[in-house]
Structure formats: structure tokens, C-alpha cells
């Protein structure tokens, strides 16, 4: 191994000196991401920004630093024999590093937009229509059940009504309000 290392010129020693530790860190980050450690496997914690307001990732993060130097160093190593000018090779490495950072940021941004919390806000039910699933007694005399689609999910909720007659199974109703303990007040349509 020392013979190989000593045979390299200074440019390749620098490139290998960057590529080996950055590749190791990249592998560790990738494993951390897949096992769910940290915010997207990034040690900086920059991913906690609302995706609707701005990009959830800053440009200067540890992950992006690793990605930049990965692209930079491996480009320098890969094209060392094809490009004689070290200045052009360095510029190409910088370009590839920036492209790699941009691609990874866009991929992670796209993934963060695809995530849904799964939490349903029951207040979003007000004004929506539903179907009586289990009969609702009249004059708030007890609870029945309704079934409705809310936030792209079909859910069942306990419901009461101010009607004079019970609301039978299959009857269409509209949610008027949310009363205590998440019970919905409904009216017939």
C-alpha cells in the first residue's frame, strides 16, 4: 500500500485524502438515514423547516459538505488521466460537487414533501357531509355513528343530533360542529 501511495503525485494524494474519509462518512450517513437516526441522517438538524414555506434544507450543512467533497474528489480521481490540466480538473470537480449537492437537496426536498403526518384534525369535519352508520337518537338522547371522508381518509365518528326523530342508517347528514370529547353534532340534509 505504501508503494502505491508513494507513486502518486500531490494532486492525487489530496484527492484520495478527501475521497476516502468522505466516502466513509457518506456510507455512515446513508446507513443512519435508512435506520431512521437523525433528521434525514443529517447531523446539523436543518431539516425542521416547514416544507410549504421554504426549502427544508440549507445549502451549508454537513451532509452537503460531504456530498460536495465526494463529487469533487471522485471526479478528480476519475478524470486524472483524461484531463491533463489540474486547473480544469479542479474546476470540473467543483462543478460536479455542486451538481451532486443540488441533486441530493432536490431529492430530499421531494421526499420531505411526500411525507404526511397522518394526524386528522376533527375540526376539518365541520360543514362536510357524512352518512349515518349507526342510528343517531333524537334530541341528543345518545350517540350514533357517522362515516365520512376527511383529509383523504374514511373515518367513523360518534355523532349526536338535535332532531325530533332518530336519524336512520344510510341517511345523509351535515356536520354542524364539534362538541365535547370529539363528538360531532350533525343535521339531516
N, C-alpha and C positions, 0 to 999 in steps of 0.2 A: 504494500500500500504506500509506503514512503517513497518508493521508486516512482510510482505513478504521480504522487503529489509533487515531488521534486521536478518531474518532467514538465509540469505546467508552467506557463508564463504567469505574470502577476495578474493580468486581466481574468484569466480562467480561475486562478486561486480565489479571487474576490467573488466571482460568480458562484463557484462551488461553495465558498464560505457563506454565502447568502442562501443558496438553494437548499442545502442540507438542513439547517435549523428551521427555515421557513416551511419546508415540506413536512418536517416532523410536527411543527405547531399546527399546520393545516390539517394533518391527519387527526391530531388530538381534538381540534375544534370540530371536525366532521363527526367524530365519534360522540362528542359531547352534544352536538345538535341532535343526532339520531336517538340518543338515550334521554333527551329532554332536560339536560342540565343547562341552566342559564337561559337568558333571553336569546334564542336563535343561536346558542353556542358562543355568543359574543361576551367577552369579559367586561365590556365597557358599560353595558346596561342602557345603551342608547335607543333601544327598540321600543320603549314605552311611550311612544307618541301616538296620538290618535291618527289612524290612517286616513280619516276623512279630512283632516285639516292640513296635513303636510306629509312629506316623505317621512316614513318612520325611522329612517336611518340617516345619520350624519355621515359626511364624507370622511372625516378623520376619526376612525375607530381602529381598534386593534385588529379586528377582522380584515378591514380594508388595507391596513398596512401589510398584513401577512399576504393578502391576495396580490397586492401591487408587487411586492418583492418576489413572490412566486413567479408571476408573469415576467418580470424584469430579468430575474436570474436565469430561468429556464430558456428564455429567448436568447440571452447572451450565450449560453452553453450550446443551444441547438444550432444557432447560425454562425458560430465562431469560425468554422472553416469556409462557409459560403460568403461571408462579408468580411473583406479584409480591413476596412476602416473601423477602428474601435469607436470613433465618434458616431458613425452611422449605426453601428451595432448598439451603442448605448441609447441613442435616440429611438431605435426600433424597440428596445427593451422597455423604455419609458412608455412608449405608445401602447405596447401590448399590456403592460401593467395597468395602465389607466383603463383600457378596454375591459380587462378582466374585472377590475373593481366595479365598473359600470354595469357589466352583465350580472355580476353577483348581487349588486344592490337592486337591480330591476327584478331579478328572480325572487329575492327575499321580500321585496315590496309586494310583488304579485301574490306570493304565498300568504303574507300578512293580511291582504285584502280578502282572501278566500276563507279566512277563519271566522266562524260565527261563535258567539258566546253560548248560545243555547238557552239563554235566560229569556223568559217571556214576561213582558210587563202586562199585568192583567188590566191596567188602565187603558190599554190599546183596544180592549174589547168594547168599550162604550161606543154606541152608535152602530155596531155591527149586527148582522142578522145571525140567527142560530136556529137549530132545530131542537125541539124538546125531545130528550132521550128517555127520561123517566118522568112521569106526570108531576106537574107542579101544583100543589094545593092552592086554593084561593085565599085571598086576604092575608097573605104572609103567614098562613097556618102551618107551614112546614116547608121543607126544601125538596125540590126535584132536581133533575139534572138536565143540562143542555149540552149540545155538541156543536162546536163551531171551529172554523178555520181562522187562526190568528198567527201572524208572523210566519207564514208558510208551514204551519203545523196544525193538525186537527186535534183539538183538546176537549175534554169534558170538564164542566164546571158545575158546582152547586148553584141553584137559582131559586129565587122567590118571585112572587108576583102579587100585585095589588088588585087583581081581577076579582070579580064576583063568582066566577066559575073556575074550576080547575082547568089547567092547560094540558091537553092530552098529548100523548106520544106522537111525534111526527108533525106537530104544529109549528109553524114558523113564528119566531119571536124576534124582537129587537132588544138589545141590551141598553138599559136606561142609565144605570150607574153601578158602581161597585160599593157594596155595603160592608159592614164589619166582617172580618176574617176572610175576605176574598170571595164572599157570596155575591152573585150578580142579581140585580133587580132587573126583570125583563117585563115587556109588554107585548101583547099579541099584535101581529101585523095584519 
